[in-house]
């Protein structure tokens, strides 16, 4: 180091020596080694002091994580199925004209309640009254001919007994009586048919229910098939039972809304369980229906009707529930949520559904211990209904579980309870 600048180093050393007073120079030169040792000891003492007496820097404070908790309680848990159902009239009838003719009037108010046997409409009865008169006239004529033939038969029998006429003449007269009896019987049938057609001119309500919007106006020519025509047709009776016709519509549709039906489907596996619980649907099962918009209870009824087949395309079975619908909260065509009560789990340990978490190894909850520390615990569920989960194993009654704030938790984390657990009575 000093080889490059020897003269400069020597000049600096000389200057330092000259700066020290002459009386101190011998002492410094004598005690140089002692000073070096003392400096080393002072350095060691300084390091020892720093390690022993200077307190270490404080550790960062661990903050408790705010969470909501709930207490596991024991109670009876209802087991039910919740599905979407469609309301429909318990009985729906499309009223059709059963005879053809001009529609004179409609005697019901659209959208009003009607009673069974109430007159709904009137078809012009004049053609059918004339037909009835003709049939009655033919009947009276043929009855008179039959009476005369019977008198003649009595005379022929008396003459035959006296051998005044041959037996063949008497037998011919007896056959004529039989023929006239058949004619009279045919006439009676025509009279009865004419009366039926005349009665069908008055269209009556077949059930109690609510009438819809009328499908045809007075003045139209209606046919027996339910169509509207512009040309009159021959009066005739009909036994058409289908609610609609290829040629037109009926007079009005009447829906029975008290009671009301609600149809829905359940999976095939649950259907087998329902069959077992209801003894083949011989025992009605309690059913509730709720509004889709507000969730309010609409009505309580029962299920005792099941379809006779499994739909192979969906693997479901259709069920039909009956509701009194006293307050007419259900309406045909309305969709509503259906809750079918299946069973009750007695004395089950329950926690809120919000406490259940899904992990890579299955379901788990965070359980809070006495030191406000949380620990993961695997659980298995017996049933989940609404916001309540029935726990089969993993949680004991009285333990507190975290219901909100789990995303930032890990086992052993400290917590601060924001919402204390609410004690419930079992």
C-alpha positions as CSV (number, residue, x, y, z in Angstrom):
1,X,0.0,0.0,0.0
2,X,2.8,2.4,0.9
3,X,5.0,1.4,-2.1
4,X,3.1,3.6,-4.5
5,X,3.1,6.7,-2.3
6,X,6.1,6.3,0.1
7,X,6.9,9.9,0.4
8,X,3.4,11.0,1.0
9,X,2.9,8.4,3.8
10,X,6.1,9.3,5.5
11,X,5.2,13.0,5.4
12,X,1.8,12.3,7.0
13,X,3.3,10.1,9.7
14,X,5.8,12.7,10.5
15,X,3.2,15.4,10.7
16,X,1.1,13.3,13.2
17,X,4.2,12.7,15.4
18,X,5.0,16.3,15.3
19,X,1.5,17.2,16.5
20,X,1.8,15.1,19.7
21,X,3.6,17.0,22.5
22,X,7.2,15.9,23.1
23,X,6.5,14.9,26.8
24,X,3.7,12.4,25.7
25,X,5.7,10.7,23.0
26,X,7.7,8.3,25.2
27,X,4.5,7.2,27.2
28,X,2.5,6.6,24.0
29,X,5.2,4.6,22.5
30,X,5.5,2.5,25.7
31,X,1.8,1.9,26.1
32,X,0.7,1.3,22.5
33,X,0.2,-2.4,23.0
34,X,-1.9,-1.8,26.2
35,X,-4.1,0.7,24.3
36,X,-4.8,-1.8,21.6
37,X,-5.9,-4.5,24.2
38,X,-8.1,-1.9,26.1
39,X,-9.8,-0.9,22.8
40,X,-10.6,-4.6,22.1
41,X,-12.0,-5.1,25.6
42,X,-14.2,-2.0,25.3
43,X,-15.5,-3.3,22.0
44,X,-16.4,-6.6,23.5
45,X,-18.2,-4.9,26.4
46,X,-20.2,-2.7,24.0
47,X,-21.3,-5.8,22.0
48,X,-22.2,-7.6,25.3
49,X,-24.2,-4.7,26.5
50,X,-26.1,-4.4,23.3
51,X,-27.1,-8.1,23.4
52,X,-27.9,-8.2,27.1
53,X,-29.4,-4.9,28.1
54,X,-31.0,-3.5,24.9
55,X,-34.5,-5.0,24.6
56,X,-35.4,-6.8,21.4
57,X,-37.7,-5.1,18.9
58,X,-41.4,-5.9,19.8
59,X,-43.1,-8.7,17.7
60,X,-46.0,-7.5,15.5
61,X,-49.3,-7.8,17.3
62,X,-51.7,-10.5,16.0
63,X,-55.1,-9.1,15.3
64,X,-58.2,-11.2,15.9
65,X,-60.4,-11.9,12.8
66,X,-64.0,-10.7,13.2
67,X,-66.5,-13.5,12.5
68,X,-70.1,-14.4,13.1
69,X,-70.9,-17.6,15.0
70,X,-73.9,-19.8,15.9
71,X,-74.4,-22.5,18.4
72,X,-75.3,-26.1,17.4
73,X,-78.7,-27.0,18.8
74,X,-80.8,-30.2,19.0
75,X,-84.3,-30.1,17.5
76,X,-86.6,-32.1,15.2
77,X,-85.9,-31.5,11.5
78,X,-88.6,-31.9,8.9
79,X,-87.5,-33.8,5.8
80,X,-89.3,-32.5,2.7
81,X,-88.9,-32.1,-1.0
82,X,-89.0,-28.7,-2.6
83,X,-89.9,-28.5,-6.3
84,X,-91.7,-26.2,-8.7
85,X,-95.3,-26.9,-9.4
86,X,-98.0,-25.7,-11.8
87,X,-101.5,-24.9,-10.6
88,X,-104.5,-26.2,-12.6
89,X,-108.2,-26.4,-12.1
90,X,-109.3,-29.5,-10.2
91,X,-111.9,-29.9,-12.9
92,X,-111.9,-28.0,-16.2
93,X,-114.8,-28.2,-18.7
94,X,-115.1,-26.7,-22.1
95,X,-118.9,-26.3,-22.6
96,X,-119.8,-27.2,-26.2
97,X,-123.1,-27.0,-28.0
98,X,-124.6,-30.5,-28.3
99,X,-127.1,-29.5,-31.0
100,X,-126.8,-27.2,-33.9
101,X,-128.7,-23.9,-34.3
102,X,-128.7,-20.2,-33.8
103,X,-127.3,-19.0,-30.4
104,X,-130.0,-16.7,-29.0
105,X,-128.4,-15.5,-25.8
106,X,-125.6,-16.0,-23.3
107,X,-126.9,-16.0,-19.7
108,X,-123.7,-15.8,-17.7
109,X,-121.3,-13.0,-16.8
110,X,-117.7,-13.5,-17.9
111,X,-115.4,-14.3,-15.0
112,X,-118.2,-15.0,-12.6
113,X,-118.9,-18.0,-10.4
114,X,-121.5,-20.4,-11.8
115,X,-123.4,-23.3,-10.2
116,X,-124.0,-26.8,-11.5
117,X,-127.2,-26.8,-13.5
118,X,-127.2,-23.0,-14.1
119,X,-128.3,-21.9,-17.6
120,X,-125.3,-20.6,-19.6
121,X,-126.7,-20.1,-23.0
122,X,-129.9,-20.7,-25.2
123,X,-130.0,-22.1,-28.7
124,X,-133.1,-21.4,-30.8
125,X,-135.4,-24.3,-29.9
126,X,-138.0,-23.8,-32.7
127,X,-136.6,-26.5,-35.1
128,X,-136.4,-29.0,-32.2
129,X,-139.9,-28.2,-31.0
130,X,-141.2,-28.9,-34.5
131,X,-139.3,-32.2,-34.6
132,X,-140.8,-33.2,-31.3
133,X,-144.3,-32.5,-32.4
134,X,-143.8,-34.6,-35.5
135,X,-142.5,-37.5,-33.5
136,X,-145.4,-37.2,-31.0
137,X,-147.9,-37.2,-33.9
138,X,-146.4,-40.3,-35.5
139,X,-146.4,-42.0,-32.1
140,X,-150.1,-41.3,-31.6
141,X,-151.0,-42.5,-35.1
142,X,-149.1,-45.7,-34.7
143,X,-150.5,-46.4,-31.3
144,X,-154.0,-46.1,-32.7
145,X,-153.1,-48.6,-35.5
146,X,-151.7,-50.9,-32.9
147,X,-154.9,-50.7,-30.8
148,X,-157.0,-51.6,-33.9
149,X,-154.7,-54.5,-34.8
150,X,-155.1,-55.9,-31.3
151,X,-158.9,-55.8,-31.5
152,X,-158.8,-57.5,-34.9
153,X,-156.6,-60.2,-33.4
154,X,-159.1,-60.8,-30.6
155,X,-161.9,-61.3,-33.2
156,X,-159.7,-63.6,-35.3
157,X,-159.0,-65.8,-32.2
158,X,-162.7,-66.1,-31.5
159,X,-163.5,-67.0,-35.1
160,X,-160.7,-69.5,-35.2
161,X,-162.1,-71.2,-32.1
162,X,-165.4,-71.6,-33.9
163,X,-163.6,-72.9,-37.0
164,X,-165.0,-69.9,-38.9
165,X,-161.6,-68.9,-40.3
166,X,-158.3,-70.7,-40.8
167,X,-155.6,-70.7,-38.3
168,X,-153.3,-69.0,-40.8
169,X,-155.4,-65.8,-40.9
170,X,-155.2,-65.6,-37.1
171,X,-151.5,-66.0,-37.1
172,X,-151.1,-63.3,-39.8
173,X,-153.1,-60.9,-37.6
174,X,-150.9,-61.7,-34.6
175,X,-147.8,-60.9,-36.7
176,X,-149.3,-57.6,-37.7
177,X,-149.8,-56.7,-34.1
178,X,-146.1,-57.4,-33.4
179,X,-145.2,-55.2,-36.3
180,X,-147.3,-52.3,-35.0
181,X,-145.8,-52.7,-31.6
182,X,-142.4,-52.3,-33.1
183,X,-143.5,-49.2,-34.9
184,X,-144.8,-47.7,-31.8
185,X,-141.6,-48.5,-29.9
186,X,-139.6,-46.8,-32.7
187,X,-141.9,-43.7,-32.5
188,X,-141.3,-43.5,-28.7
189,X,-137.6,-43.5,-29.3
190,X,-137.9,-40.7,-31.8
191,X,-140.0,-38.7,-29.3
192,X,-137.4,-39.3,-26.6
193,X,-134.6,-38.2,-28.9
194,X,-136.5,-35.0,-29.9
195,X,-137.0,-34.2,-26.2
196,X,-133.3,-34.7,-25.5
197,X,-132.4,-32.4,-28.4
198,X,-134.9,-29.8,-27.2
199,X,-133.4,-29.9,-23.7
200,X,-129.9,-29.5,-25.2
201,X,-131.0,-26.1,-26.5
202,X,-130.6,-24.9,-23.0
203,X,-126.9,-25.1,-22.3
204,X,-126.3,-25.8,-18.5
205,X,-123.2,-25.7,-16.4
206,X,-122.0,-29.2,-15.6
207,X,-120.0,-28.2,-12.5
208,X,-119.6,-25.5,-9.9
209,X,-116.7,-23.2,-10.9
210,X,-115.7,-20.0,-12.5
211,X,-116.6,-19.1,-16.0
212,X,-114.0,-17.7,-18.3
213,X,-114.4,-15.3,-21.3
214,X,-117.2,-16.4,-23.7
215,X,-115.9,-18.0,-26.9
216,X,-118.9,-17.2,-29.1
217,X,-121.4,-14.3,-29.2
218,X,-125.2,-14.5,-29.5
219,X,-126.4,-14.5,-33.1
220,X,-123.9,-17.0,-34.4
221,X,-124.9,-20.4,-35.7
222,X,-123.3,-23.0,-33.5
223,X,-122.9,-26.7,-34.5
224,X,-122.9,-29.8,-32.4
225,X,-119.2,-30.1,-32.8
226,X,-118.5,-26.8,-31.1
227,X,-117.8,-24.8,-34.2
228,X,-119.3,-21.5,-35.4
229,X,-121.0,-21.7,-38.7
230,X,-122.8,-19.4,-41.1
231,X,-125.2,-22.0,-42.4
232,X,-127.8,-23.9,-40.5
233,X,-127.3,-27.7,-40.1
234,X,-129.8,-30.5,-39.6
235,X,-130.8,-30.7,-35.9
236,X,-129.1,-33.7,-34.5
237,X,-127.9,-35.0,-31.1
238,X,-124.2,-35.6,-30.5
239,X,-122.1,-37.2,-27.9
240,X,-118.8,-35.4,-28.7
241,X,-116.8,-35.3,-25.5
242,X,-113.5,-33.7,-26.5
243,X,-113.0,-30.1,-25.2
244,X,-112.1,-28.7,-28.6
245,X,-113.1,-29.3,-32.2
246,X,-111.1,-29.1,-35.4
247,X,-113.7,-26.7,-36.7
248,X,-114.0,-24.2,-33.8
249,X,-114.4,-23.8,-30.1
250,X,-117.0,-24.2,-27.4
251,X,-119.2,-21.7,-25.6
252,X,-117.1,-21.1,-22.5
253,X,-114.5,-22.8,-20.3
254,X,-115.5,-23.4,-16.7
255,X,-112.7,-24.1,-14.2
256,X,-113.3,-25.5,-10.7
257,X,-110.9,-23.6,-8.5
258,X,-112.2,-24.7,-5.1
259,X,-110.4,-27.1,-4.7
260,X,-107.4,-26.4,-6.8
261,X,-104.8,-28.9,-8.1
262,X,-101.1,-28.5,-8.3
263,X,-99.0,-30.9,-10.4
264,X,-95.2,-31.4,-10.0
265,X,-92.6,-34.1,-10.6
266,X,-90.2,-35.9,-8.3
267,X,-87.1,-38.0,-9.2
268,X,-87.6,-41.7,-9.4
269,X,-85.5,-42.4,-6.3
270,X,-87.5,-40.0,-4.1
271,X,-90.7,-41.5,-5.5
272,X,-89.8,-44.9,-4.1
273,X,-89.3,-43.3,-0.7
274,X,-92.7,-41.5,-1.0
275,X,-94.4,-44.8,-1.9
276,X,-93.0,-46.4,1.2
277,X,-93.9,-43.5,3.5
278,X,-97.4,-43.1,2.2
279,X,-98.2,-46.8,1.9
280,X,-98.7,-46.6,-1.9
281,X,-100.3,-43.1,-1.5
282,X,-103.1,-44.6,0.5
283,X,-102.1,-42.1,3.3
284,X,-102.2,-38.4,2.3
285,X,-99.0,-36.5,2.6
286,X,-99.0,-32.9,3.8
287,X,-98.0,-30.5,1.1
288,X,-97.5,-26.7,1.2
289,X,-97.2,-24.2,-1.6
290,X,-95.4,-20.9,-1.6
291,X,-95.4,-17.8,-3.8
292,X,-92.5,-17.6,-6.2
293,X,-92.3,-13.9,-5.9
294,X,-92.6,-13.3,-2.1
295,X,-92.2,-16.8,-0.6
296,X,-95.4,-16.4,1.3
297,X,-97.4,-19.4,2.2
298,X,-100.4,-19.7,-0.2
299,X,-102.1,-22.9,1.0
300,X,-101.8,-26.2,2.7
301,X,-103.1,-29.4,1.1
302,X,-102.2,-33.0,0.6
303,X,-100.9,-35.4,-2.1
304,X,-102.6,-38.7,-2.7
305,X,-102.4,-39.0,-6.5
306,X,-99.4,-40.3,-8.4
307,X,-99.0,-41.0,-12.1
308,X,-98.9,-44.7,-13.2
309,X,-95.6,-44.4,-15.0
310,X,-92.1,-43.1,-14.8
311,X,-91.2,-40.6,-17.6
312,X,-88.3,-42.4,-19.3
313,X,-86.9,-39.1,-20.8
314,X,-86.6,-37.3,-17.4
315,X,-86.7,-40.2,-14.9
316,X,-89.4,-38.5,-12.9
317,X,-92.9,-39.3,-11.8
318,X,-95.8,-36.7,-11.8
319,X,-97.7,-36.1,-8.6
320,X,-100.9,-34.2,-8.0
321,X,-101.8,-32.3,-4.8
322,X,-105.2,-31.1,-3.8
323,X,-105.5,-27.7,-2.1
324,X,-108.8,-26.2,-0.6
325,X,-107.9,-22.8,-2.1
326,X,-110.5,-21.1,0.2
327,X,-108.9,-17.7,-0.3
328,X,-108.4,-18.2,-4.1
329,X,-104.7,-17.5,-3.8
330,X,-104.0,-20.2,-6.4
331,X,-105.1,-19.7,-10.0
332,X,-105.0,-22.0,-13.0
333,X,-101.8,-21.7,-14.9
334,X,-99.9,-20.2,-12.0
335,X,-96.4,-21.5,-11.0
336,X,-95.6,-21.9,-7.3
337,X,-93.1,-23.6,-5.1
338,X,-94.2,-26.8,-3.5
339,X,-92.9,-28.4,-0.3
340,X,-93.8,-32.0,0.2
341,X,-93.3,-33.2,3.8
342,X,-91.7,-36.7,3.8
343,X,-90.4,-37.4,7.3
344,X,-89.1,-35.9,10.5
345,X,-85.6,-36.4,12.0
346,X,-86.1,-36.4,15.7
347,X,-83.5,-34.8,18.1
348,X,-81.0,-34.0,15.3
349,X,-78.0,-31.7,15.9
350,X,-78.4,-28.7,13.6
351,X,-76.2,-25.8,12.5
352,X,-76.9,-23.1,10.0
353,X,-76.2,-24.0,6.4
354,X,-73.9,-21.0,6.2
355,X,-71.5,-22.8,8.5
356,X,-70.9,-25.7,6.1
357,X,-67.8,-25.3,3.9
358,X,-66.6,-27.5,1.0
359,X,-63.0,-28.4,1.0
360,X,-60.8,-30.8,-1.0
361,X,-61.4,-33.6,1.5
362,X,-65.2,-33.0,1.8
363,X,-67.4,-30.9,4.1
364,X,-66.0,-29.2,7.2
365,X,-66.8,-26.4,9.7
366,X,-64.7,-24.1,11.8
367,X,-65.4,-24.8,15.5
368,X,-64.6,-22.2,18.1
369,X,-62.9,-23.3,21.3
370,X,-62.8,-21.6,24.8
371,X,-59.8,-19.4,23.8
372,X,-61.6,-17.9,20.8
373,X,-59.5,-20.0,18.4
374,X,-60.9,-21.8,15.4
375,X,-60.2,-25.3,14.2
376,X,-61.3,-27.2,11.1
377,X,-63.5,-30.2,11.7
378,X,-64.8,-32.6,9.1
379,X,-68.6,-33.2,9.2
380,X,-71.2,-35.4,7.5
381,X,-74.8,-34.3,7.0
382,X,-78.0,-36.2,7.5
383,X,-80.3,-33.7,5.7
384,X,-80.2,-30.1,4.5
385,X,-83.5,-28.1,4.6
386,X,-83.7,-24.4,3.8
387,X,-81.1,-22.6,6.0
388,X,-80.7,-25.5,8.5
389,X,-78.4,-28.5,8.2
390,X,-78.8,-31.6,10.3
391,X,-75.3,-32.9,11.2
392,X,-74.8,-36.6,11.4
393,X,-71.3,-36.4,12.8
394,X,-68.5,-33.8,13.5
395,X,-70.3,-31.3,15.7
396,X,-71.7,-31.7,19.2
397,X,-74.7,-29.9,20.6
398,X,-73.6,-26.6,22.3
399,X,-70.5,-26.1,20.2
400,X,-70.1,-22.8,18.4
401,X,-69.3,-22.8,14.6
402,X,-68.4,-19.9,12.4
403,X,-71.1,-18.8,10.0
404,X,-69.5,-15.8,8.3
405,X,-65.9,-14.8,7.7
406,X,-64.5,-18.3,6.9
407,X,-62.7,-17.2,3.8
408,X,-59.9,-15.6,5.7
409,X,-59.6,-18.2,8.5
410,X,-57.1,-21.0,9.0
411,X,-56.7,-23.5,11.8
412,X,-55.5,-21.9,15.0
413,X,-56.6,-18.4,14.0
414,X,-57.8,-16.0,16.7
415,X,-61.3,-14.6,16.2
416,X,-63.4,-11.8,17.5
417,X,-67.1,-12.7,17.7
418,X,-69.1,-9.9,16.0
419,X,-72.5,-11.6,16.4
420,X,-72.8,-13.6,19.6
421,X,-74.4,-17.0,19.4
422,X,-78.1,-17.1,20.0
423,X,-79.2,-19.8,22.5
424,X,-82.3,-21.8,21.4
425,X,-84.5,-24.0,23.4
426,X,-84.8,-27.5,22.0
